[in-house]
Amino acid sequence: MLLTGWKQIAQHLGYGVRTLQRWEYLGLPVRRVTRGPRSPVIADSDVVDAWMRGGAGKGGGYNTWKNVRRSRELRAATQKAREELNMRLEVLRAEMAVLLGQGKKLRRDRDGKRFANA
């Protein structure tokens, strides 16, 4: 199936237009109708799908789907770690508020570790 324009190609692959324009420099098999960086593009859906799977072409061996999946996994793991860190910070803030509310001062020992002094 012939895909005409960045929007059709993006809809077919499920990614944004700008992402696909970046992938063009990695070898995404699109053809420009005329010369120039802003000229319209066309692509064959079978060839684009093969490129995404890491098939033949300029991007041969570059398994885009695998990299995208890995990127999503890393993004999810990072988000989970960030949420856990934020929860721990909330607990620490609450404990600090309690300590400071009771009039306790925080000091450091010789090793630089903090401790509460009554």
TORVEXZA-764028 format. One record per residue (C-alpha): residue number from 1; x, y, z. Coordinates in nm, 3 decimals. Layout:
+-----+---------+---------+---------+
:   n :       u :       v :       w :
+-----+---------+---------+---------+
: NUM :       X :       Y :       Z :
...
+-----+---------+---------+---------+
// end
This chain:
+-----+---------+---------+---------+
:   n :       u :       v :       w :
+-----+---------+---------+---------+
:   1 :   0.000 :   0.000 :   0.000 :
:   2 :   0.136 :   0.340 :  -0.094 :
:   3 :   0.152 :   0.590 :   0.190 :
:   4 :   0.157 :   0.955 :   0.087 :
:   5 :   0.281 :   1.217 :   0.329 :
:   6 :   0.421 :   1.214 :   0.678 :
:   7 :   0.078 :   1.203 :   0.841 :
:   8 :  -0.022 :   0.880 :   0.665 :
:   9 :   0.312 :   0.718 :   0.738 :
:  10 :   0.290 :   0.826 :   1.102 :
:  11 :  -0.064 :   0.692 :   1.134 :
:  12 :   0.039 :   0.361 :   0.976 :
:  13 :   0.331 :   0.314 :   1.218 :
:  14 :   0.168 :   0.470 :   1.523 :
:  15 :   0.434 :   0.734 :   1.588 :
:  16 :   0.451 :   1.110 :   1.554 :
:  17 :   0.549 :   1.289 :   1.237 :
:  18 :   0.857 :   1.445 :   1.395 :
:  19 :   0.979 :   1.106 :   1.518 :
:  20 :   0.955 :   0.965 :   1.167 :
:  21 :   1.135 :   1.265 :   1.025 :
:  22 :   1.422 :   1.194 :   1.264 :
:  23 :   1.415 :   0.827 :   1.163 :
:  24 :   1.450 :   0.934 :   0.799 :
:  25 :   1.812 :   1.016 :   0.881 :
:  26 :   1.853 :   0.667 :   1.031 :
:  27 :   1.740 :   0.516 :   0.703 :
:  28 :   1.358 :   0.504 :   0.718 :
:  29 :   1.274 :   0.410 :   0.357 :
:  30 :   1.079 :   0.711 :   0.234 :
:  31 :   1.109 :   0.875 :  -0.106 :
:  32 :   1.088 :   1.246 :  -0.169 :
:  33 :   0.871 :   1.336 :  -0.467 :
:  34 :   1.091 :   1.632 :  -0.561 :
:  35 :   1.430 :   1.747 :  -0.443 :
:  36 :   1.453 :   1.946 :  -0.124 :
:  37 :   1.415 :   1.894 :   0.247 :
:  38 :   1.053 :   2.016 :   0.252 :
:  39 :   0.928 :   1.818 :  -0.045 :
:  40 :   0.642 :   1.567 :  -0.004 :
:  41 :   0.727 :   1.206 :   0.083 :
:  42 :   0.586 :   0.869 :  -0.018 :
:  43 :   0.656 :   0.523 :   0.119 :
:  44 :   0.553 :   0.162 :   0.062 :
:  45 :   0.392 :   0.021 :   0.378 :
:  46 :   0.553 :  -0.324 :   0.331 :
:  47 :   0.902 :  -0.175 :   0.295 :
:  48 :   0.850 :   0.053 :   0.597 :
:  49 :   0.726 :  -0.240 :   0.807 :
:  50 :   1.028 :  -0.448 :   0.701 :
:  51 :   1.259 :  -0.163 :   0.800 :
:  52 :   1.091 :  -0.141 :   1.140 :
:  53 :   1.152 :  -0.514 :   1.190 :
:  54 :   1.519 :  -0.465 :   1.098 :
:  55 :   1.500 :  -0.599 :   0.746 :
:  56 :   1.691 :  -0.502 :   0.436 :
:  57 :   1.767 :  -0.146 :   0.340 :
:  58 :   1.978 :   0.133 :   0.479 :
:  59 :   1.862 :   0.049 :   0.829 :
:  60 :   1.925 :  -0.324 :   0.789 :
:  61 :   2.007 :  -0.480 :   1.123 :
:  62 :   1.870 :  -0.176 :   1.306 :
:  63 :   1.575 :  -0.339 :   1.481 :
:  64 :   1.356 :  -0.038 :   1.548 :
:  65 :   1.071 :  -0.227 :   1.714 :
:  66 :   1.311 :  -0.390 :   1.959 :
:  67 :   1.469 :  -0.055 :   2.043 :
:  68 :   1.131 :   0.112 :   2.085 :
:  69 :   1.011 :  -0.164 :   2.319 :
:  70 :   1.332 :  -0.140 :   2.524 :
:  71 :   1.295 :   0.236 :   2.540 :
:  72 :   0.939 :   0.202 :   2.668 :
:  73 :   1.051 :  -0.052 :   2.931 :
:  74 :   1.327 :   0.180 :   3.051 :
:  75 :   1.090 :   0.475 :   3.059 :
:  76 :   0.840 :   0.276 :   3.269 :
:  77 :   1.112 :   0.160 :   3.510 :
:  78 :   1.239 :   0.516 :   3.545 :
:  79 :   0.888 :   0.644 :   3.615 :
:  80 :   0.835 :   0.375 :   3.881 :
:  81 :   1.166 :   0.456 :   4.049 :
:  82 :   1.082 :   0.826 :   4.042 :
:  83 :   0.743 :   0.760 :   4.207 :
:  84 :   0.907 :   0.550 :   4.480 :
:  85 :   1.164 :   0.823 :   4.542 :
:  86 :   0.890 :   1.085 :   4.568 :
:  87 :   0.701 :   0.870 :   4.820 :
:  88 :   1.016 :   0.833 :   5.032 :
:  89 :   1.075 :   1.208 :   5.016 :
:  90 :   0.720 :   1.271 :   5.135 :
:  91 :   0.779 :   1.044 :   5.435 :
:  92 :   1.108 :   1.220 :   5.513 :
:  93 :   0.943 :   1.561 :   5.487 :
:  94 :   0.669 :   1.452 :   5.726 :
:  95 :   0.926 :   1.318 :   5.974 :
:  96 :   1.126 :   1.639 :   5.949 :
:  97 :   0.815 :   1.845 :   6.015 :
:  98 :   0.744 :   1.637 :   6.325 :
:  99 :   1.103 :   1.671 :   6.451 :
: 100 :   1.116 :   2.042 :   6.389 :
: 101 :   0.770 :   2.086 :   6.537 :
: 102 :   0.887 :   1.927 :   6.864 :
: 103 :   1.169 :   2.179 :   6.892 :
: 104 :   1.444 :   1.930 :   6.820 :
: 105 :   1.749 :   2.059 :   6.640 :
: 106 :   1.934 :   1.860 :   6.381 :
: 107 :   2.308 :   1.828 :   6.421 :
: 108 :   2.581 :   1.639 :   6.247 :
: 109 :   2.817 :   1.393 :   6.409 :
: 110 :   3.186 :   1.371 :   6.324 :
: 111 :   3.119 :   1.155 :   6.017 :
: 112 :   2.879 :   1.412 :   5.875 :
: 113 :   2.570 :   1.202 :   5.947 :
: 114 :   2.265 :   1.385 :   6.071 :
: 115 :   2.097 :   1.301 :   6.395 :
: 116 :   1.838 :   1.465 :   6.616 :
: 117 :   1.951 :   1.607 :   6.946 :
: 118 :   1.683 :   1.650 :   7.213 :
+-----+---------+---------+---------+
// end
